[in-house]
Amino acid sequence: MTQDNDPDISPASHDPRVPSSDAPPASPSASPPSGISMRYAATLFLILFSLILLVDLWSKAVAFEYLGSHVYHNQEGIPYLLHTPIRELFRGFGLEASLNLGAFNGWFSGMTILLISISALSVPICFGVALRMKPRVPWMVTSLAMIASGAAGNLYDRSVIGGVRDFIRWSIQIGQDEYVWPNFNIADSAIVCGVAIILIRELIQMKNAGDTHSQ
């Protein structure tokens, strides 16, 4: 019997270029990225947190000094302002010193202890989420750092001054009427931008997931 007629021997079984049927199938796609390391996430968070917090506190002090506005306290310890001029930098945008004894647009005014507690809790919560989430992605760490730094900036004002210093003034003129957005500061902007980034990214991911399932 010749080798060609031997059923146990075939050229394909000895050809290294022919894959074996017993080999596991190749993965169709690479595994999802694990994200950045915990140390990198902590470093990124703390740098952004410190930078935004310093800019917020510095800008409040500089703006109030520029406007000649100083915070006073009455006998009950409630802060107030005597001098609140408006310095218009360009149409619809200017500087105006104001004190917010509550949250946005004066909400929860007089509930300082509640607002301080919420701000104080939000900082370690954001930091903990930034380190423990899976995967740790830079955009999410950045968003959480912005929210935490904004909360810390307003926390300082509520704890030390008794109210939040606002100075950014936006308005729109329609005919003879001027509509003014409630004054805000850098801390408020950081919180809004951080939340907006998270919401936009979540909407994009939901849309991408929906497109994938529909295919």
The 8 nearest C-alpha neighbors of each residue, nearest first, counted from 0:
[[1, 4, 2, 5, 3, 6, 8, 7],
 [0, 2, 3, 4, 5, 6, 8, 7],
 [1, 3, 5, 4, 0, 8, 6, 9],
 [2, 4, 1, 5, 8, 9, 6, 0],
 [5, 3, 2, 1, 6, 0, 8, 7],
 [4, 6, 2, 7, 3, 8, 1, 0],
 [7, 5, 8, 4, 9, 3, 2, 1],
 [8, 6, 5, 9, 4, 12, 2, 3],
 [7, 9, 6, 5, 10, 12, 2, 3],
 [10, 8, 11, 12, 7, 13, 6, 3],
 [11, 9, 12, 13, 14, 8, 3, 17],
 [10, 12, 14, 13, 9, 17, 15, 16],
 [13, 11, 10, 9, 14, 8, 17, 19],
 [12, 14, 11, 10, 15, 9, 8, 17],
 [13, 15, 11, 16, 17, 12, 10, 18],
 [16, 14, 17, 13, 18, 12, 11, 19],
 [17, 15, 14, 18, 11, 13, 19, 12],
 [16, 18, 15, 14, 11, 19, 12, 13],
 [19, 17, 16, 20, 15, 22, 21, 14],
 [18, 20, 21, 22, 17, 12, 15, 23],
 [19, 21, 22, 18, 23, 17, 24, 12],
 [20, 22, 19, 23, 18, 24, 17, 12],
 [23, 21, 19, 20, 24, 18, 25, 17],
 [24, 22, 21, 25, 20, 26, 19, 18],
 [25, 23, 26, 22, 27, 21, 20, 18],
 [26, 24, 27, 23, 28, 22, 29, 18],
 [25, 27, 28, 24, 29, 30, 23, 22],
 [28, 26, 25, 29, 24, 30, 23, 31],
 [29, 27, 26, 30, 25, 31, 32, 24],
 [28, 30, 31, 26, 27, 32, 25, 33],
 [29, 31, 32, 28, 33, 26, 27, 34],
 [32, 30, 33, 29, 28, 34, 134, 133],
 [33, 31, 34, 30, 134, 29, 35, 136],
 [32, 34, 134, 31, 35, 135, 133, 36],
 [35, 33, 135, 134, 136, 32, 36, 133],
 [36, 34, 135, 136, 39, 40, 37, 33],
 [35, 37, 39, 38, 40, 34, 135, 33],
 [36, 38, 40, 39, 130, 41, 35, 135],
 [39, 37, 41, 36, 40, 42, 35, 130],
 [38, 40, 42, 36, 41, 37, 43, 35],
 [39, 41, 37, 43, 38, 42, 44, 36],
 [42, 40, 44, 38, 39, 43, 45, 37],
 [41, 43, 39, 45, 40, 44, 46, 38],
 [44, 42, 40, 46, 41, 45, 39, 47],
 [43, 45, 41, 144, 47, 42, 46, 48],
 [44, 46, 48, 42, 47, 43, 49, 41],
 [47, 45, 49, 43, 48, 44, 50, 42],
 [46, 48, 50, 44, 49, 45, 51, 144],
 [47, 49, 148, 45, 144, 46, 51, 50],
 [50, 48, 52, 46, 47, 51, 45, 53],
 [49, 51, 47, 53, 52, 48, 46, 54],
 [52, 50, 54, 53, 48, 49, 47, 55],
 [51, 53, 55, 49, 148, 50, 54, 152],
 [52, 54, 50, 56, 55, 51, 57, 49],
 [55, 53, 51, 57, 52, 56, 58, 50],
 [54, 56, 52, 185, 58, 53, 57, 186],
 [57, 55, 59, 53, 58, 54, 52, 60],
 [56, 58, 54, 60, 59, 55, 53, 61],
 [59, 57, 61, 55, 60, 56, 62, 54],
 [60, 58, 62, 56, 57, 61, 63, 55],
 [59, 61, 57, 63, 58, 62, 64, 56],
 [60, 62, 58, 64, 59, 63, 65, 57],
 [63, 61, 65, 59, 64, 60, 58, 66],
 [64, 62, 66, 68, 60, 65, 61, 67],
 [63, 65, 67, 61, 62, 66, 60, 68],
 [66, 64, 62, 63, 67, 61, 68, 60],
 [67, 65, 63, 68, 64, 62, 84, 96],
 [68, 66, 64, 65, 63, 69, 82, 83],
 [67, 69, 63, 82, 66, 83, 64, 96],
 [70, 68, 80, 71, 67, 63, 82, 81],
 [69, 71, 80, 79, 78, 68, 72, 160],
 [72, 70, 79, 78, 80, 69, 73, 81],
 [71, 73, 78, 76, 77, 79, 74, 70],
 [74, 72, 76, 75, 77, 78, 71, 79],
 [73, 75, 76, 72, 77, 78, 71, 79],
 [76, 74, 73, 77, 72, 78, 161, 79],
 [75, 77, 72, 73, 74, 78, 161, 71],
 [76, 78, 72, 73, 75, 79, 161, 74],
 [79, 77, 72, 71, 161, 70, 76, 73],
 [78, 80, 71, 70, 72, 77, 81, 98],
 [81, 79, 70, 82, 71, 69, 68, 83],
 [80, 82, 83, 79, 68, 69, 70, 71],
 [81, 83, 68, 80, 84, 67, 69, 96],
 [84, 82, 96, 68, 95, 81, 85, 97],
 [85, 83, 95, 82, 66, 86, 96, 68],
 [86, 84, 95, 94, 87, 83, 93, 96],
 [85, 87, 94, 93, 88, 95, 84, 66],
 [86, 88, 93, 89, 92, 85, 94, 90],
 [89, 87, 93, 92, 86, 90, 94, 91],
 [90, 88, 92, 87, 91, 93, 86, 169],
 [89, 91, 92, 87, 88, 93, 170, 171],
 [90, 92, 170, 171, 169, 89, 93, 172],
 [93, 91, 169, 89, 90, 168, 88, 87],
 [94, 92, 87, 88, 168, 86, 167, 89],
 [93, 95, 86, 167, 166, 168, 85, 87],
 [94, 96, 85, 166, 84, 168, 83, 167],
 [97, 95, 166, 83, 165, 63, 68, 94],
 [96, 98, 165, 164, 166, 95, 99, 83],
 [97, 99, 164, 163, 162, 165, 100, 79],
 [98, 100, 163, 101, 162, 105, 164, 97],
 [101, 99, 162, 108, 98, 105, 109, 163],
 [102, 100, 108, 105, 107, 106, 99, 109],
 [101, 103, 106, 105, 107, 104, 108, 99],
 [104, 102, 105, 106, 101, 181, 99, 183],
 [105, 103, 106, 181, 102, 101, 99, 182],
 [106, 104, 101, 102, 103, 108, 99, 100],
 [105, 107, 102, 101, 108, 103, 104, 100],
 [108, 106, 101, 110, 102, 109, 105, 114],
 [109, 107, 101, 100, 106, 105, 110, 102],
 [108, 110, 111, 107, 101, 100, 112, 106],
 [111, 109, 113, 108, 107, 112, 114, 101],
 [110, 112, 114, 113, 109, 115, 101, 157],
 [111, 113, 115, 114, 110, 116, 109, 117],
 [114, 112, 116, 111, 115, 110, 117, 107],
 [113, 115, 111, 117, 116, 112, 118, 110],
 [116, 114, 112, 118, 113, 117, 154, 119],
 [117, 115, 119, 113, 114, 118, 112, 120],
 [116, 118, 114, 120, 119, 115, 121, 113],
 [119, 117, 150, 115, 121, 120, 116, 154],
 [118, 120, 116, 117, 121, 122, 115, 154],
 [121, 119, 117, 118, 122, 123, 116, 124],
 [120, 122, 124, 118, 119, 123, 125, 117],
 [121, 123, 147, 125, 124, 120, 119, 126],
 [124, 122, 126, 125, 121, 127, 120, 119],
 [123, 125, 121, 127, 126, 122, 128, 120],
 [126, 124, 128, 122, 143, 123, 127, 121],
 [127, 125, 123, 129, 124, 128, 122, 130],
 [128, 126, 124, 130, 129, 125, 123, 131],
 [127, 129, 125, 131, 130, 126, 132, 124],
 [130, 128, 126, 140, 127, 131, 132, 125],
 [131, 129, 127, 128, 37, 132, 40, 126],
 [130, 132, 128, 129, 127, 133, 135, 37],
 [133, 131, 128, 135, 134, 129, 130, 127],
 [134, 132, 135, 131, 33, 34, 136, 130],
 [133, 135, 34, 33, 132, 136, 32, 35],
 [136, 134, 34, 133, 35, 132, 137, 129],
 [135, 137, 34, 139, 138, 134, 35, 140],
 [138, 136, 140, 139, 141, 135, 40, 35],
 [137, 139, 141, 140, 136, 142, 196, 197],
 [140, 138, 142, 141, 137, 136, 143, 197],
 [139, 141, 137, 143, 129, 142, 138, 44],
 [142, 140, 138, 144, 139, 143, 137, 145],
 [143, 141, 193, 139, 145, 144, 140, 138],
 [142, 144, 146, 140, 145, 125, 141, 147],
 [143, 145, 147, 141, 48, 44, 142, 146],
 [146, 144, 189, 142, 148, 193, 143, 147],
 [145, 147, 190, 143, 149, 144, 193, 148],
 [146, 148, 122, 144, 150, 149, 145, 143],
 [149, 147, 48, 151, 145, 52, 150, 146],
 [150, 148, 186, 152, 146, 190, 151, 189],
 [149, 151, 147, 118, 153, 148, 152, 154],
 [152, 150, 154, 148, 149, 153, 147, 155],
 [153, 151, 149, 155, 154, 150, 52, 186],
 [152, 154, 156, 155, 150, 151, 163, 157],
 [153, 155, 151, 157, 152, 156, 118, 115],
 [156, 154, 158, 152, 153, 157, 159, 151],
 [157, 155, 163, 153, 160, 159, 154, 158],
 [156, 158, 161, 162, 154, 155, 160, 159],
 [157, 159, 155, 156, 161, 154, 160, 115],
 [160, 158, 156, 157, 155, 161, 162, 154],
 [161, 159, 156, 162, 157, 158, 78, 163],
 [160, 162, 157, 158, 159, 78, 156, 77],
 [163, 161, 100, 157, 99, 160, 156, 98],
 [162, 164, 99, 156, 98, 157, 153, 165],
 [163, 165, 98, 97, 162, 59, 99, 166],
 [166, 164, 183, 184, 97, 182, 96, 98],
 [165, 167, 96, 95, 94, 184, 182, 183],
 [168, 166, 94, 183, 182, 184, 165, 95],
 [167, 169, 182, 93, 94, 92, 95, 166],
 [170, 168, 92, 180, 91, 179, 93, 167],
 [169, 171, 179, 91, 178, 180, 92, 177],
 [172, 170, 178, 91, 177, 173, 179, 169],
 [171, 173, 177, 176, 174, 178, 170, 175],
 [174, 172, 176, 175, 177, 171, 178, 170],
 [173, 175, 176, 172, 177, 171, 178, 170],
 [174, 176, 173, 177, 172, 178, 171, 170],
 [177, 175, 173, 174, 172, 178, 171, 179],
 [176, 178, 172, 171, 173, 179, 170, 175],
 [179, 177, 171, 170, 172, 176, 180, 173],
 [180, 178, 170, 169, 181, 177, 171, 168],
 [179, 181, 169, 170, 182, 178, 168, 171],
 [182, 180, 104, 179, 183, 168, 169, 103],
 [181, 183, 168, 167, 165, 166, 180, 184],
 [182, 184, 165, 167, 166, 187, 181, 168],
 [183, 185, 165, 187, 186, 167, 166, 188],
 [184, 186, 188, 55, 187, 189, 183, 149],
 [187, 185, 149, 189, 188, 184, 152, 55],
 [186, 188, 190, 184, 189, 185, 149, 183],
 [189, 187, 185, 191, 186, 190, 192, 184],
 [188, 190, 145, 186, 192, 187, 149, 191],
 [189, 191, 146, 193, 187, 149, 188, 192],
 [190, 192, 188, 194, 193, 189, 195, 187],
 [193, 191, 195, 189, 194, 190, 188, 196],
 [194, 192, 142, 190, 196, 145, 195, 146],
 [193, 195, 197, 191, 196, 192, 190, 198],
 [196, 194, 192, 198, 193, 197, 191, 199],
 [197, 195, 199, 193, 194, 198, 200, 192],
 [196, 198, 194, 200, 195, 199, 201, 193],
 [199, 197, 201, 195, 200, 196, 202, 194],
 [198, 200, 202, 196, 201, 197, 195, 203],
 [201, 199, 203, 197, 202, 198, 196, 204],
 [200, 202, 204, 198, 203, 199, 205, 197],
 [201, 203, 205, 199, 200, 204, 206, 198],
 [204, 202, 200, 206, 201, 205, 207, 199],
 [203, 205, 207, 201, 206, 202, 208, 200],
 [206, 204, 202, 208, 203, 207, 201, 209],
 [205, 207, 209, 203, 204, 208, 202, 210],
 [208, 206, 204, 210, 209, 205, 203, 211],
 [209, 207, 205, 211, 206, 210, 204, 212],
 [210, 208, 206, 212, 207, 211, 205, 213],
 [209, 211, 207, 213, 208, 212, 206, 214],
 [212, 210, 208, 209, 213, 214, 207, 206],
 [213, 211, 209, 214, 210, 208, 207, 206],
 [212, 214, 210, 211, 209, 208, 207, 206],
 [213, 211, 212, 210, 209, 208, 207, 206]]
